[in-house]
């Protein structure tokens, strides 16, 4: 007789509540507030806050449910809070964006964002290959639709087509790798896989399975050579969605990848570390060098995001507890500074006669000193300079690489940070040294200004007093474990 696994609903409470509230937002859109951007937006924000409030009591607990397929631990809860926080910021700025661009059916837009967040929460908490894939596809399908939400814009149509087709191929390759792993071990739960492989020699089927899985995730995090979709999708998608895609799904993919490799295949680390060294170097150089020639800010930030994926992969190449700390710090910093930068881009683009080209930032310091100074801070953080959170993220990751005798990889990362300084400073040069096309003051909407202030303060507070973030990351990393 088939015995159903025991379900601890308390461990699933944040995800279940968010699913229920997302459906309520959809029903509210259908029957009461059809297309009312503000009400539906604030209902969605309240849904994310409620899910976070339910997750708070789980801090300090460790356990699993659904036959160990889903776990509750500091690592999962850390990422859940990152996803929920990013979702709140994106929805707040989306309300004004939707109103200004007359996008259709705002209820669907918010519901898709909520379901994408649910998928990412499942990815961070999954300890089973099947559950990881379910969470990944829930996030991916929602993201595909959101990328093409400008239905009448040819660039948006191009974005969804490229994103969907290449995403489908990547998911197929990932599943192919999972099938190799299951075929050799007979297991899908990561702990059981690690036990089945303990003491085994490097079997070709397992190595191939891990390699295919990494290829699938490399697409999701926009790593070279699986990055071709990024510039066109980032340029064609609605700008709030571009900000969302550049940080949240990427963080979820890194969280799932850390669980798979660190917990499921620690005995095969020598093989997958080499893969990450190659991916990190390629992503850093290609991303930064391609960003040098971009004149569109969104495309520049797209290539920049490829380089940042490479910096995070240096942590995977180091693969120790300090590297996990660095990955956590870097992801939080990256979420803050990238969302902040994209909100400034939105504020400039949404003004009359504004756009997303580099020339649209000419003389921004004269039209809006606040936006210009905020953009300077975000770009300095993206470069990895003090006193910002971005500095501490890079410092932790590069120091972890030095600890594992990968000092030369850390030097490559530093060299690429210097390269990135050129195109980031170029934006600053246009804002402060060029004359504006118009003397009309540029004022950001209240929602944009609020999101900028939140990200700006967080970046500087962590930059000046890093223990706010580093202590939490150290606790999470030690509870998660590492590879020495």
TORFINU-894102 format. One record per atom (N, C-alpha, C, O): x, y, z. Coordinates in steps of 0.05 Angstrom, whole numbers, plus 32768, in hexadecimal, padded with zeros to 4 digits. Layout:
<atoms>
XYZ...
</atoms>
This chain:
<atoms>
80117FE880008000800080008012801980008025801B800F800B802C7FEF801A80447FEC8018805580058001805B800E802E805D8011802E806D8029803780898022804D808E80188025809C8027802B80B88021803F80C38035803D80BC804D805180D4802C806480E0803E805780F3805280438100804C806280F4806A80588107807E805E812480768073812A806C804A8135807A804D81518072804B8162808B80388161809980608171808F8060818580A5805881A08099806981AE808D803F81A7809C803581BF808F804181D8809A804181ED808C804B81D880B2805881EF80BE807181F780AD8076820E80A9807F81E380A4809781E88094809081F3807880A08201806C807881ED806F806F81F68054805E820F8056805482198042805B8219806E804882308072804D82488060803B8252805480668252805E806B8269804D806382658030805682768024806A824E8025806482488009804682458005803A824F7FF2803982358017801D82308014800D824A80177FFA824E80088014825A802A80068274802E8009828680157FF68292800D80228287800A802682987FF38016828E7FDB800C829E7FCB801482747FD7800482697FC17FE782707FC57FDA82797FB27FDD826D7FDD7FC182747FE37FBC82927FDE7FA882997FD17FCE82A37FE77FCA82C07FE47FCD82C87FC77FC082DB7FBE7FDE82BB7FB87FE182C17F9B7FC782BB7F8D7FBE82CA7F7B7FBA82A57F947FA0829E7F887F8B82B27F907F7982B97F807F8D82BD7FA97F7A82D17FB17F7E82EB7FA17F6A82F87F9A7F9782F27F9B7F9C83097F8B7F9083057F6F7F8483187F637F9282ED7F647F8782E77F4A7F6882EA7F4B7F5C82F57F387F5C82DF7F607F3F82E17F627F3682FE7F667F2283077F5A7F45830D7F767F3F832A7F797F4083397F5F7F30834B7F5A7F5383317F4E7F56833E7F347F3E83377F227F3583477F127F35831E7F247F1F83157F137F0483217F1B7EF483277F097EFF83247F357EE4832B7F3E7EE083477F4A7ECA83527F487EF583527F557EF1836B7F647F0283837F597EF783987F557F1B837F7F557F2D83957F4F7F3B83907F347F5483937F337F2C83897F207F3883837F067F4A83997EFC7F4183AF7EF77F6483937EF97F7783A77EEE7F7E83BE7F017F8B83D07EF87F7583BD7F1A7F7C83D27F2D7F9883CD7F377F9D83BE7F4A7FAB83DB7F2A7FC783D67F2F7FCF83DA7F4D7FDD83CA7F587FC583EF7F587FCD83F67F747FC383E27F887FD383D77F987FA983DC7F887F9E83CA7F9B7FAA83AE7F997FB283A27FAC7FAB83A47F807FB683897F7C7FD483887F837FDE83747F8D7FE2839E7F7D7FFE839F7F848003839E7FA28014838E7FAB7FF483AE7FB17FF783AD7FCE7FEE83937FDA7FF8838A7FEE7FD983867FCE7FD1836B7FD77FE883587FD37FED83467FE47FF6835A7FBD800D83487FB88024834E7FCB8030833B7FD5802983677FD1803E836E7FE580368362800080478356800D801D836580078014835A80218017833B8021801D833080368013832E800B80168311800980338309800F803782F6801D804583178003806283118008806A831780248079830780308060832C803080668333804C805A831E805E806783168071804283148058803583008069804582E68067804982D8807C804E82DE8050805F82C6804D807882C9805D808182B5806A808582E0805D809D82E5806C809782E3808A80A782D88099808082EE8093807982ED80AF807582D080B9807C82C980CF806A82C080A8806682A380AE8081829480AF8084828180BE8094829D809F80AE8290809E80BF829780B680D1828780BE80BB82AE80C280CC82B780D880CE82A380EF80E4829E80F980B7829880F880B88285810F80C8826B810980D0825D811B80CE826680EF80DD824E80E880FB825280EB810A823E80EA8104826B80EF8121826F80F3812A8261810C811D8262812181408253810A814A8244812081428227811F814C8216812E812E8220810E81258204810C813381F780F5813B820380E1813681DD80F7814281CC80E2813181B380DF812D81A580F3812881AD80C88118819580C48112819180A6811B81A080958102817D80A180FA8177808580DE816D808480D38164809880D3816D806D80B88162806880B68157804C80C9815A803C80A0814A8046809C813D802C80B3812A802680BF812C801080B88118803880CD8104803580E88110802F80F78107801D80EF8125803E81088134803C810B814380218121814D801B80F58146801280F781557FF980FA81737FFE810781817FEE80EE817D801480EF8199801B80FA819B803780F2818C8049810C81AE803B811981B28055811481CE8060810F81E18050811581D0807A811581EA8087813081ED8095813681DD80A781408200808D815A8205809A8161822280958154822F80858175822C80A3817D8248809F818282508082817C8266807A818E823E8073819582438057817C82498047817A825D803881688238804A814F823C803B814082558044813782648033813F825A805E813182718068813F828B8060813282A0805B815A828B805F816982A28056816182AA803A815B82C180348160829680288159829C800C813C82A48009813582B47FF9812B82978019810E829E8017810A82BC801E80FB82C98011811882C68032811682E28039812182F4802381168309801E813682EB8016814182FA7FFF812C82FC7FE9812883117FDD812082E57FE2810C82E57FCC80F482F67FD380EA83057FC280EA82F47FEC80D383037FF480D983217FF480C983317FEB80F183297FFE80F983457FFE80FB83507FE180F283667FDC810883407FD0810B83497FB480EF834C7FA780EA835E7F9880DD83397FAD80C2833A7FA280B383537FAA80A5835F7F9A80B6835A7FC480A983737FCE80B3838B7FBF80A3839C7FB680CD838E7FBC80D883A57FAE80CF83A67F9080C883BB7F8680CF838F7F8380C7838E7F6780AA83957F6380A383A47F518098838B7F75807C83917F72807683AF7F78806583BB7F6B808483BA7F8C807F83D67F92808683E87F7A807783FA7F74809D83E37F6D80A483F47F56809383ED7F3D809083FD7F2B808983D47F3D807983CB7F26805E83DA7F25805383DF7F0F805383E27F3C803983EF7F3C803A84087F2C8028840D7F1C804E84187F30805084317F208057842B7F03804D84397EF1806884177EFF807084107EE4805884077ED38055840F7EBC804883F67EDE803083EC7ED0801D84037EC9801384047EB3801984157EDD8007842B7ED88011843D7EC1800184477EB1802B84427EC1803784547EAD803884487E91803784567E7D803A842D7E90803D84207E76802484127E6C802484057E57800E84157E7C7FF4840A7E747FF683EC7E6D7FEB83E37E59800483DD7E7E800683C07E7A7FEB83B37E807FDD83BC7E927FE4839D7E727FCA83917E767FC983807E907FDD83767E997FB1837E7E9B7FAB836B7EB07FC183697EC57FCF83557EC67FC3837D7ED67FD9837D7EEA7FD783667EFD7FEB835E7F097FBF835B7F017FBC83457F147FCC832D7F0C7FD983207F1C7FCC83277EF27FDC83107EE87FFA83157EED800983037EF48002832E7EE9801E83357EED8027832F7F09803C83237F0D801783387F1C801F83347F39801D83167F40802E830C7F4F800983087F36800682EC7F3D801E82DC7F32802882CA7F40802782E37F1A803E82D57F0F805782DA7F20806782C87F24805A82F37F2A807182F97F3B806F82E97F55808382DF7F5F805782E77F60805482D77F79805982BA7F75806782AD7F86805082AE7F5F805682927F5A8073828D7F54807E82797F5B808082A07F46809D829E7F4280AC829E7F5C80BF828F7F6080A282AE7F6F80AE82AF7F8A80AA82947F9880BD828A7FA6809382887F96808D826E7FA280A182597F9780AC824A7FA580A4825A7F7C80B782477F7080D3824A7F7A80E182367F7F80DC82637F7E80F782677F8880FA825E7FA5810F82547FAD80E482627FB580E582587FD080E7823A7FD180F5822F7FE280D9822C7FBF80DC820F7FBE80F882077FB6810381F37FC0810482157FA3811F820F7F9A813382117FB1814481FF7FB4813182267FC18144822A7FD7814082157FED8153820E7FFB8128820A7FF0812281F88006812281DA7FFD811E81C9800E812681D57FE4812481BA7FD9813E81AA7FDE815481B47FDB813A81917FE78150817F7FEA814C81667FD9815681517FE0813E816A7FC3813781547FB28138815E7F95812E81747F908143814F7F83814681587F67812B815E7F5A812981727F4B8117814E7F6080FD81537F5480F1816D7F5E80E6817C7F4E80F281717F7880E7818A7F8380F681A27F7980EA81B77F74811081A07F77812081B67F6C811681BD7F50811381D57F49811181A97F40810881AE7F2480EC81BA7F2480E781CB7F1380DB81B17F3580C081BC7F3680C181DA7F3D80B481EA7F3180D181E07F5280D481FD7F5980E0820D7F4380D782237F3E80F482027F358101820F7F1F80EE82157F0980EE822B7EFE80DD82027F0180CB82067EEB80B482197EF280AB82287EE180AB82197F0B8097822C7F1480A282487F118094825B7F0880BB824C7F1980C882667F1680CC826D7EF980C682847EF180D5825A7EE980DC825F7ECD80C482667EBD80C482797EAD80AE82567EBF8096825B7EAF808B82777EB6808382867EA3808A827E7ECF808082997ED6809282AE7ECA808982C37EC180AD82A97ECB80C082BD7EC180BD82C07EA380C082D67E9880B982AA7E9480B582AC7E77809E82BF7E7080A182D07E5F808882BB7E7D807082CC7E77807582E97E7F806E82FB7E70808282ED7E96808783097E9E809B83177E8B8098832F7E8780AE83087E8180C183147E6E80B4831F7E5580BD83327E49809E83137E4D808F831B7E358076832B7E3B8063832B7E2B807683387E52805D83457E5B8055835E7E4B803E83657E4A8069836A7E3E806383807E2B805A83737E11806A83707DFE8041836B7E10803783597DFA803983667DDF803B83587DCB803883817DDD8038838E7DC3805483987DBB805883A47DA6806883937DCD8083839C7DC8809383857DBA809683707DC6809D838A7DA280AD83757D9480C5836B7DA480CB83537DA480D2837D7DB380E983757DC380E083627DDA80EE834F7DE180C883677DE580BE83567DFA80B6833B7DEF80BB83267DFC80AB833A7DD780A483217DCA80BD83117DC480BE82F87DC780D2831E7DBB80EC83117DB680F783067DD0810382F07DD080F483157DE680FF830D7E0080F282F37E09810082E07E1180D782F17E0880CA82D97E1280D182C17E0080D382AB7E0A80D382C57DE680D982AF7DD480F482A37DD980F7828B7DDB810882B57DDB812482AB7DE08126829F7DFC813282897DFF811A82AB7E0F811B82A27E2B810E82867E2D811982747E3A80F782837E2180E8826A7E2380F782537E1580FA823D7E20810082587DFC810C82427DED812682397DFA812B82217DFE8137824D7E00815182457E0D814D823A7E29815B82287E31813982457E378133823A7E528129821D7E508130820D7E62811A82177E3C811081FC7E38812781E87E33812881D27E3E813A81F17E23815181E07E1D816281DC7E36816A81C57E3C816681F17E46817581EF7E5E816881DC7E72817581CC7E7F814E81DE7E75813F81CD7E87814181B07E7F8144819E7E8F814181AB7E65814381907E5A815E81847E608161816D7E68817381947E5D818E818B7E63819181857E81819D81717E88818581967E91818681917EAE817881777EB6818381677EC5816181737EAB8152815A7EB0816281427EA78161812D7EB3816F81457E908180812F7E86819681287E9A819B81107E9F81A2813C7EA681B681377EBA81AA812A7ED381B681187EDE819281347EDB818581277EF3817F810A7EED818180F97EFF817881037ED4817280E77ECE818B80D67ED0818980BE7ED981A280E07EC981BB80D27ECD81C080CC7EEB81C780B67EF381BC80E17EFB81C180DE7F1781AE80C97F2481B680B87F33819480CB7F1D818180B87F278186809C7F1D818380887F2C818E809A7F048194807F7EF881AB80717F0681AA80597F0981BF80807F0F81D680747F1D81D1806F7F3A81D9805A7F4581C380827F4781C0807F7F6581A580747F6D81A280697F83819180777F5C8176806E7F63816980817F778155807A7F84817480997F7B816A80AC7F8E816680C87F82817480CF7F6E815480D77F8D815180F37F85815681067F9D815B811E7F99815480FC7FB58159810C7FCD817781107FD0818680FD7FCE818081297FD5819D812F7FD481AD81207FE981C381177FE381A2811D800181B1810E801681B580F1800E81CA80E6801381A080E5800381A180CA7FFA81B580C67FE381C380B27FE181B580DA7FD181C880D97FBB81E580DA7FC681F680CB7FBD81EA80EC7FD9820580EE7FE4820E80D47FF1822480CB7FEF81FB80C78000820180AD800D820680977FF8821780877FFC81F680987FE281FA80837FCE821580867FBF822080727FB6821F809E7FBE823880A37FAF825080A37FC1826780A57FB7824C80A17FDB826380A37FEE8276808B7FE9826D80747FE9828F80917FE482A3807D7FE082A480737FC382B580637FBC8292807D7FB2829280757F9682A880837F8782AF809A7F8D82B380767F7382C680837F6182B680967F4E829E80947F4D82C480A67F4082B780B97F2E82AA80AB7F1782B780A67F02829180A47F1A828280967F05827B80AA7EEF827280C17EF5827F80A27ED6827A80B47EBF825D80BE7EBF825880D57EB8824A80AC7EC5822D80B37EC4822780C97ED9821880DC7ED2823380C77EF0822E80DC7F05823B80F67EFD822E810B7F00825480F57EF48261810E7EEC8252811B7ED5824F81337ED58249810B7EC2823981167EAC821F81227EB6821781377EAC821281157EC981F9811F7ED481FD813A7EE281ED814C7EDE8212813C7EF2821881557EFF821E816B7EEB821581827EEE822D81647ED7823481787EC2821C81827EB48219819A7EB0820981717EAC81F181797E9F81DF818B7EB181D3819E7EA981DE81837ECB81CF81937EDE81DB81AF7EE181CC81C37EE281F581B17EE2820381CB7EE481FD81DC7ECB81F981F47ECD81FD81CF7EB481F781DD7E9B81DB81E97E9C81D782017E9481C881DA7EA681AD81E47EA881AB81FC7EBA819E82107EB481B881FB7ED181B882117EE481C982287ED981C3823F7EDF81DD82237EC981EE82387EBE81DD824A7EAC81E282627EAB81C9823F7E9F81B7824F7E8F81A782617EA181A382797E9C819D82567EB7818B82657EC9819A827C7ED6818D82917EDC81B482797EDB81C3828F7EE881D182A07ED481E082B27EDB81CC829B7EBA81D882AB7EA481F682AA7EA4820482BF7EA3820182927EA4821E828E7EA3822682897E868218827C7E77823E82937E7F8249828D7E658251826F7E64825B82657E78824B82607E4E824182697E34822382667E31821A82637E1A821482677E4681F782637E4581E8827D7E4B81D3827E7E5781F482937E4281EB82AE7E4981DD82BC7E3281D482D37E3681DA82B07E1B81D282BF7E0381B782CC7E0681B282E07DF881A682C17E16818B82CC7E19818A82E67E2A817782F57E28819E82EA7E3A819D82FF7E4F8199831B7E43818683287E4B81AA83257E3181A783417E29818C83477E1C8180835C7E23818383367E0B8169833B7DFD815283397E10813F83487E0E815283257E22813C83227E35813C833A7E49812683447E4F815383427E53815483587E66814B83727E58813E83837E65815283767E3F814A838E7E31812C838E7E2A811F83A37E2C812183777E23810683767E1980F183737E3080DA837B7E2C80F983687E4680E683647E5C80DF837F7E6980EF83927E6880C783817E7680C283997E8680D8839D7E9A80E2838A7EA680E083B67E9F80F883BB7EAF80F683AF7ECC810A83A57ED580DF83B17ED980DD83A37EF380E283857EF280EE837A7F0480D983797EDC80DE835C7ED880FB83577ED2810683437EDA810883697EC3812483677EBE813483677ED9814583577EDD812C83797EEA8139837A7F05813483617F14814683567F21811C83567F138114833E7F20812483267F15813083167F25812583237EFB8133830D7EEE8151830E7EF4815E82F97EF5815C83267EF7817983297EFA818283207F16819A831B7F1A816F831E7F29817883187F45816B82FF7F51817882ED7F5A815082FF7F51814282EA7F61814482CE7F56814E82BC7F64813D82C97F3D814082AD7F32815D82A47F328163828D7F35816F82B77F2E818C82B17F2E819482A87F4A81A382947F4D818B82B67F5F819182AE7F7A818682937F81819382837F8E816D828E7F77816182747F7C8170825D7F6F817382487F7B817A82627F578189824E7F4981A382487F5781AB82317F5A81B0825D7F6181C982587F7181C382497F8B81D382397F9381AD824F7F9881A582417FB081A182237FAB81AB82127FBA8192821D7F96818D82017F8F81A781F37F8681AC81DC7F8E81B882017F7881D181F67F6F81E381F07F8781F181DB7F8781E482017F9B81F481FD7FB381EA81E47FC181FB81D47FCA81D081E07FC381C681C87FD181CD81AF7FC181D7819B7FCD81CA81B07FA781CF81987F9781ED81907F9981F381797F9E81FF81A37F95821B819C7F94822881987FAF823681857FB4822281AA7FC2822F81A97FDC822581927FED823381867FFC820B818B7FEA81FE81777FFA81FB815C7FEC81FC81477FF981F8815D7FD281F381447FC3820D81387FB7820E81207FB4822081497FB08238813F7FA28252814A7FAE826381537F9F825581497FC8826E81547FD4828781437FCC829D814E7FCA828381297FC7829981187FBF82A2811C7FA282B781127F9A8292812B7F93829981307F7782A1814D7F7382A181587F5D82A8815A7F8982AE81777F8882C6817D7F7682C681927F6982D9816B7F7482F081717F6382E881757F4682F581847F3782D281687F3D82C9816A7F2282B981837F1D82BD81927F0A82A581887F2F8294819F7F2A82A281BA7F31829A81CF7F2782B681B97F4282C681D17F4782D381DB7F2D82D481F37F2882DE81C97F1E82EB81D07F0582D881DD7EF182DE81F07EE382BF81D27EF182AB81DE7EDF82A581FA7EE782A3820C7ED682A382007F01829D821B7F0A82B4822E7F0682B082467F0182CD82247F0782E482357F0182E2823F7EE582E682577EDF82DC822D7ED282DA82357EB682C282487EB282C5825C7EA482AB82417EBD829382527EBA8297826E7EC6828F82827EBB82A5826F7EDD82A982887EEB82BB829A7EDA82B482B27ED682D1828F7ED082E482A07EC082D682A97EA682D882C17E9F82C882977E9982BA829F7E8082A582B47E8482A382C77E75829582B07E9A827F82C37E9F828A82DF7EA7827F82F37E9E829F82DF7EB782AA82F97EBF82B583097EA782AF83207EA482C582FC7E9782D1830A7E8082BD83117E6B82BC83287E6282AC82FE7E63829983047E4D828583197E56827F832C7E48827A83167E6F826783297E79827283467E7A826583587E71828A83497E85829583637E88829E836F7E6D829A83877E6882AB835F7E5C82B583697E43829E83717E30829F83857E22828883617E31827183687E20826283817E2A825783907E1B826383857E458256839C7E50826483B67E49825783CB7E48827D83B57E42828C83CD7E3C828183DC7E24828283F57E23827683CE7E11826D83DB7DF8824F83E17DF7824583EB7DE3824183DD7E0D822483E07E0D821D83FE7E118228840C7E21820984077E0281FE84227E0581E384227E1181D884377E1981D6840A7E1381BC84087E2181C183FF7E3D81CF83EB7E4281B7840D7E5181BC84077E6D81B383EC7E7581C183DD7E84819B83E47E6B819183C97E7381A383B37E6781A7839F7E7581AC83B67E4F81BE83A27E4481D983A27E5381E5838D7E5781E383BA7E5A81FB83BB7E6A81F883AC7E84820A839D7E8C81E283B17E9281DD83A37EAB81D983857EA781DE83757EB981CF837E7E8F81CB83617E8981E683537E8781EA833E7E9381F9835F7E78821383547E76822283557E91823183437E98821D836A7EA08228836C7EBB821E83557ECC822E834A7EDC8205834D7ECA81FA83377EDA8208831C7ED3820A830B7EE48210831A7EBA821F83027EB2823A83017EC1824282EC7ECB824783177EC3826083197ED1825C83137EEF826C83057EFB8246831D7EFA824183187F17823C82FB7F1C824282F17F32822F82ED7F09822C82D07F0C824782C37F0E824B82AF7F1C825A82CD7EFE827582C27EFF828282C77F1A829082B57F24827E82DE7F26828A82E37F41827F82CF7F55828E82C47F66826482CA7F54825882B87F678263829B7F638266828C7F76826882957F498272827A7F43828F82767F4E8297825F7F51829D828B7F5382B782887F6082B3827B7F7B82C4826B7F84829E82827F89829782767FA2829282587FA0829A82497FB1828482507F8A827F82347F86829982257F7F829D820E7F8782AC82337F7282C682267F6C82D682227F8682E4820F7F8982D382357F9982E182327FB382D4821D7FC482E2820C7FD082B9821D7FC582A982087FD282B282027FEE82B881EB7FF582B282167FFF82B68212801C82A28223802B82928231801F82A282208045828E822F80558290824D8052827C825B805082A98257805082AD8274804C82A1827C803182968292802E82A3826A801D829882708002827A82728003826E82837FF6826D826080138250826280168248827C802382358289801A8257828580378252829F8043825482B5802E824382C6802C826982B4801E826D82C88009825682C87FF5824D82DD7FEC824D82B07FED823782AE7FDA821E82BB7FE5821082CA7FD7821882B67FFF820082C1800B820282E0800D81EF82EE8006821A82EA8015821D83078017821B83147FFC820E83287FF8822883077FE8822883127FCD820C83137FC1820483277FB481FC82FE7FC581E182FD7FBA81D083137FC681C183207FB781D183177FE081C1832C7FEC81CA83477FE281B983587FDA81E4834C7FE081EE83657FD681E683697FB981DE837F7FB181E783547FA981E183567F8D81C3835C7F8981BC836C7F7781B283507F99819583557F97819083737F9C8181837F7F8E819C837E7FB18198839A7FB881A283AD7FA3819483BF7F9A81BB83A97F9B81C783BD7F8981BC83BB7F6C81BB83CF7F5E81B583A37F6381AB83A17F48818E83AB7F46818783B97F33817D83A47F5A816283AF7F5A816383CE7F5C815583DB7F4E817583D87F6D817783F57F6F817F84027F55817484177F4D819283F67F47819B84017F2D818584017F19818184147F0A817683EB7F18816083EA7F04814983FD7F0B813C84077EF9814584027F24813084167F2B813884327F22812784417F19815284387F24815B84527F1A815784537EFC814E84687EF1815D843D7EEE8159843C7ED1813B84417ECB813584507EB8812984357EDA810C84397ED6810584567EDA80F584617ECB811084627EEF8109847E7EF6811184907EDF810384A37ED98128848B7ED38132849C7EBC812184967EA3811A84A97E95811C847D7E9E810E84757E8680F1847F7E8580E684837E7080E484817E9D80C884877E9E80C284A57E9D80AA84AD7E9C80D684B57E9C80D284D27E9980CB84D87E7C80D384C97E6A80BE84EE7E7780B784F57E5B80D084F97E4B80E285097E5280D284EA7E3580EA84EC7E24810184DB7E2E811684DB7E2280FD84CC7E44811284BB7E4F811584A17E408105849A7E30812B84937E47813084797E3A814484697E4A814984707E61814E84547E3F816084427E4D817C84427E41818C84317E47818184567E30819C84587E2481AE84677E3681A684767E4881C884647E3281DC84717E4381D984907E4181DD849E7E5481D284997E2981CF84B67E2581B884C27E3581B784DA7E3A81A584B17E3C818E84BB7E4C819784C27E69818884CF7E7881AF84B97E7181B984BF7E8B81CA84D87E8B81D584E07EA081CE84E57E7481DE84FD7E7281D385137E8581BC851A7E8581E5851D7E9681DE85327EA881C9852C7EBD81BC853D7EC781C785127EC481B3850A7ED881B885187EF381A5851D7F0281D1851E7EF981D7852A7F1281CB85467F1581C5854F7F2B81C685537EFE81B9856E7EFF819B856C7F00818E857D7F0C819085577EF3817385547EF2816885477F0B8152854C7F14817885347F17817085267F2F8189851D7F3E819285077F3A8193852E7F5081AB85267F5F81A7850D7F6F81BA84FD7F73818F85087F79818984F07F89818D84D77F78819A84C47F80818084D67F60818284BE7F4F81A084BA7F4681A984A37F4581AD84D07F3F81C984CD7F3681DB84C27F4D81EB84B07F4881D884CD7F6581E984C47F7B81E284A77F8281F384977F8981C884A07F8181C084847F8781CC84717F7381D6845C7F7A81CC84797F5981D784687F4481F584647F488200844F7F438203847A7F52821F84787F58822484627F6D823684517F6A821484637F828217844F7F97821384337F8D822284207F9381FE842F7F7D81F884147F72820E840A7F60821583F37F618219841C7F50822E84147F3D8248840E7F4C825783FC7F45824E841E7F61826584197F72826283FE7F80827683EF7F82824A83F87F89824583DE7F96824883C77F82825383B27F88823E83CB7F69824183B67F55825E83B17F4D8266839B7F47826E83C67F4F828B83C37F4A829883B47F6082AC83A57F5B828E83B67F78829983A87F8F82AC83BA7F9F82BF83B07FAB82A683D47FA182B783E67FAF82AA83ED7FCA829283ED7FCD82BB83F47FDF82B083FD7FF882A6841A7FF682AF84277FE382958423800782898414801E826D840A8017825984158020826C83F58007825283EA7FFF825183CC8004826583BF8009823983C18004823583A48008824383947FF3824C837D7FF88244839E7FDA8251838F7FC5826F838A7FCA827983757FC2827C839C7FD8829883977FE0829B837F7FF182AD836E7FEC828A837C8005828D836580188286834B800A8292833680108273834B7FF7826D83327FE9828583287FD9828B83117FDA8292833A7FCA82A983327FBB82C0832B7FCD82CF83177FC782C4833A7FE282DA83347FF482D88318800082EB8309800082C08310800982BC82F6801482C182E0800082CE82CC800682B682E37FE882B982CE7FD382D682CC7FCA82E082B67FC882E382E27FC582FF82E17FBC831182D67FD2832482C77FCD830C82DD7FEC831C82D28002831882B48004832B82A6800A82FF82AB800082FA828E8001830A82807FEB8315826A7FEF830C828C7FD3831C82807FBE833A827F7FC58347826B7FBF834482947FD2836082957FDA8365827F7FEF837A82727FEE8352827A80018355826580158358824A8008836582388014834C82467FF1834D822C7FE38363822C7FCE8362821C7FBB8377823D7FD1838D823F7FBE838482477FA2839282407F8E836E82547FA08365825E7F868369827C7F848358828B7F7B838182857F8E838782A17F8E838782AD7F72838082C57F6F838F829D7F5F838F82A77F43837382AC7F39836F82BE7F298360829C7F42834482A17F3A833982BB7F48832A82CA7F3B834282BF7F60833A82D87F6E834682F07F5F833A83057F5D835F82ED7F55836C83037F46835D83097F2C835983207F24835382F37F1F834382F77F07832983067F0E832183177EFE831D82FF7F258305830E7F2D830B832B7F3282FB833C7F2B832283317F3F832A834D7F44832F835C7F29832783737F26833C834F7F178341835B7EFD832683627EEF832483777EE3831383507EF182F983557EE482EA836B7EF282DB837A7EE682EE836E7F0C82E283847F1A82ED839E7F1082DE83B27F0E8307839F7F0A831383B77EFF830783BD7EE3830283D47EDC830383A87ED382F783AC7EB882DB83B77EBB82D483C97EAC82CC83AC7ECE82B083B67ED182AF83D37EDA829C83E17ED482C483DC7EE782C583F87EF182C3840B7ED982B784217EDC82CD84037EC282CC84157EAB82B0841B7EA282A984337E9F829F84067E9E8285840C7E94827284177EAA825F84257EA4827784117EC38267841D7ED8826E843A7EDB825C844B7EDE828884417EDA8290845D7EDC8286846D7EC3828184857EC58284845F7EAD827A846D7E95825E84787E998257848E7E90824D84697EA7823284727EAE8234848B7EC08226849E7EBC824684897ED4824A84A07EE6825384B97ED7824B84CF7EDC826584B47EC4826F84CA7EB3825984D87EA4825884F17EA3824684C87E99823084D47E8A821D84E37E9D821284F87E96821B84DA7EB6820884E77EC9821485027ED3820585147ED8822E85037ED5823A851B7EE2824A852D7ECF824D85457ED6825485237EB9826585347EA88257853C7E8E8262854D7E80824185307E87823385377E6E821B854A7E758210854A7E8A8215855B7E6181FE856D7E6581E4855F7E5E81E3854F7E4B81CF85647E6E81B685577E6981A885637E5081AD857A7E49819785527E438188855C7E2C8171856E7E358167857E7E258169856C7E4E8153857D7E58815B85867E75816885787E848152859E7E7B815785A97E96814085A37EA9814185AB7EC1812C85957EA08115858E7EB0811D857C7EC7812985677EC2811785837EE0811E85717EF6811085567EF380FA85537EE9811F85417EFA811585267EF8810E851B7F14812085197F2580F585157F1880EC850C7F3280E284EF7F3080D184E87F1F80ED84DE7F4180E584C27F4180CA84BF7F4F80C584CC7F6380B984AD7F4580A084A77F5480A6849E7F7080BC84947F76809384A17F828096849A7F9E809F847D7FA180B184777FB18093846B7F928099844E7F9580B684497F8D80C4843B7F9A80BF84567F7780DB84537F6E80EE845E7F83810184517F8A80E784767F8D80F884827FA280FA84717FBB8110846F7FC680E484657FC380E484547FDB80F6843C7FD7810584357FE980F4842F7FBF810484177FBA8122841F7FB9813384107FC2812884367FAD8144843F7FAC814F84447FC88165843C7FCE813F84517FD8814884577FF4814E843D80038162843B8011813C842A8001813F8410800F815884028007816883FA8018815D83FF7FED817483F27FE3818E84017FE981A283F67FF0818C841C7FE781A3842D7FEC81AC842B800981C48428800E8199842D801B81A0842C803881AB8411803F81BF840F804D819F83FC803581A883E1803B81C583DC803181D583D0803F81CA83E5801981E583E2800D81FA83F0801E821083E5802381F484098026820884198035820A840F80528220840F805D81F48407805E81F583FD807A820683E4807B821783E2808D820283D18069821283B98069822F83BF8062824183B3806C823283D38050824E83DB8048825D83E6805F827583E18062825083F7806F825D84038086826083F1809E827483F080AC824B83E180A2824B83CE80B9824383B280B0822C83AA80B3825583A380A3824F838A80978244837480AA8236836280A0824A837480C4823F835F80D58220835C80D38216834680D98212837180CB81F5836E80C781EF835780B481DB834980B88200835380A081FC833D808D820F832680908207830F808D8228832C8096823C831780988237830380AF823C82EB80AC822D830E80C5822782FC80DC821082E880D5821282D180DC81FC82F280C881E682E180C081F082CC80AC81E982B580AE81FF82D58098820A82C38084821B82AE8090821B82978087822B82B580A4823D82A180B1822C828C80BF8232827480BE8217829580CD8205828280DB81F8826F80C781F7825780CC81EE827A80B181E18269809D81F48256809081EE823E808C820C825F80898220824E807C82298237808E822D82218085822D823D80A78236822880BA8220821380BE822581FB80C28207821C80BE81F0820980C181ED81F880A881E581E180A981F38205809181F181F78077820781E28073820381CC8069821F81EA807B823681D88077824681E1805F823E81F38050825D81D5805C826E81DC8046828081C5803E827B81AE8046829581CB803082A781B6802782C381BA803282D681B1802582C581C7804882DF81CA805482EA81E68052830181EB805B
</atoms>
